[in-house]
Amino acid sequence: MKPKAGGFINGMRCATLEGGSSLWEEYVTEARAHVRELGERAIEVRYEDLLVEPVRRIEALVEFCGIPASAALLGKAAALVRKERAYAFRSNPELNSFARSVAERLQAQNY
């Protein structure tokens, strides 16, 4: 495990979109390395996928965890998901512009 450099919130690296984005990239890269290492003992869930298809994604998580859940319970859990939050950045001109400026980097992370 790499020691943290910087201090609280990585030296306030998250204070800018660029800093937060680059930190997110590092976290995603590290998390995916762990997922690859763990193989079928790990699962990756993209936030947007959960928002777009909550029932399907929650079913996958429940199955992965080995938790019995009825269709009614899955439906209740899915109803709590705010689908309108998927890709919400697109309605913000500054965030939309930033996403376009880092499109290659986002695409490299499957976004």
N, C-alpha and C positions, 0 to 999 in steps of 0.2 A: 504494500500500500504506500502510495506517495504521501510524504508529509505535506500539509497545507502550507502554501506560501502566502504571505500577505496579512493575515489576521482576520478580524471580523468581516464577514461577507467578502472574503477574499480581497481585502483592501478597498472595499466599496466598488469593486469591479462592475457590479450590477447597476451602478448609477447611470450608465449610458446604455442605449440599445446595443451598440457594438460590443461593449464589455459583457453585457448580459447574454448576448447571442453567442459570443465566443466561449463563455463559461458553460452555457447550455450544450454547445457542441462537444466540449471536453467531457461533460457528464454523460451525454448520450454515447459517445465513443467508448468510455469506460464501462458503462452499463452493458452495452452490447458485447463487449469483450467477456464480461461475466456471464451473460446469457449463453454465449458460444461455449464457454468453459463448462457451464452447468448442463448444457444440452437440454434433455427433456425435463430436467428438474427446475427449469426456469421458463417464464413466459414474458413476452414483450407486448405491451398494450399501448398503442398510440392514443393519446387523449382525443384527437379528432375522430378516430375510428369508434371510440366508445360513445362519443356524442352523436355520431351519425347513425350507428347501429347498436344502440344500448342493449337490447335484448340479446342479440347474437354475441356481443362481447362479454356481457355478464354471464351468459350461459357458459362460454369458454372458460371464464375465470372460476366459476363454480365447479365445473368439471375438473379443471386443473387442480383445484384445492381439495377435491374429493368431498365436497359439501353437498348433501342432498337438498334439492330445492324444487318446489312445485312450480308449475307454470304461473300460478297466481302470485307466488312470492317473487319470481323473476319479473313479472309484469309490474309489481309494486316498486321493485328496485329500479327498473327501467323508467318508470314514471317520474322518479326523482331527478333524472338526468335532464339538464337544460339543453336540449338539442340546438337551440338558437345560438349557443356559445361556440359552436363549431365554426372555425375560421372567422371569428368575430373581428379579428384584426383588419379584415378586408373593408370594413366600414369606417376605418380610421385612416385618413389620407397619409399621415406621417408613418404609421405602421405599414401600410400598404406599400408606400414608397421604399421604406427600409427593406421589406421583404423582396421587392424587385431588385434592390441593389445587392442583396446577398443570395439571389436565387440559386446560383450554382452550389453554394454552401448548404442551402436548405435541401436542394435536390440530392446532394451527397448523403444527407441524413434521411432520405426517403420522405421528404416533405415537399 
